[in-house]
């Protein structure tokens, strides 16, 4: 799996959806709260994620 993390200027939900559409991808916006880590899982499609507010985390199969 190839992944990349970048930091940038704050972005609004609307701006993120516009950018994902410009990439030719389908956009989805939702609020998500997890009190505990999810079990390791993966998706069989390309994805781009923006954290609009709050924090996010990621771990791969090596827990890195």
N, C-alpha and C positions, 0 to 999 in steps of 0.2 A: 504494500500500500504506500502510495506517495501522498504526503500531506505537507502543508506549509502554513505557518502562522505569521501574520503580519499585524502590526499596530498602525493605526492611522487616526486621522481627525475623527471626532464624533460624527455619527451618521444617523439620520432619522430612519424610521421604518419605511416610509415612502421612498426615500432615496435608495435604500437597500433593494427594495422591490424593483425600482427602475433599473438599477445596475444588473440585477439578476436577469431581467427581461432582455436587456441589451446583450447579455451573454448567450441569449437563445435558450435559456433555461426556464423552468416553471418555478415561480416564487410561492413561498408559503410563510406566513408570519404567525407566530403563536407565543403565548406566555408559558413558561415551564419552570417548575420548582421541584427540586428533589432534595429530600432530607438525608437520603443515603445514596451512595454510588449505585448506578445501574450495573447489571451484569455485563461483561464484555460482549459486544455484539458488533455487527458490521452491516453495511448497506451495499447492494450490488449496483450502485449508480454513482455518478459523479455528483458532488455536493459542494456548495459554498455556504458558509454560515457567518452571520454577523451577530455579535452580542450588542444589542442596542443599549441596554442598561443592566447593571448588576455585574455578575462574573460568570465565567464559563470555565470548564476544565475538559481535558481529553487525556485518555491513556490508550496506548496500543497494546498489542499482544505481549509486549515485553514490559508492560507497566511503566512506560516512559512517556 
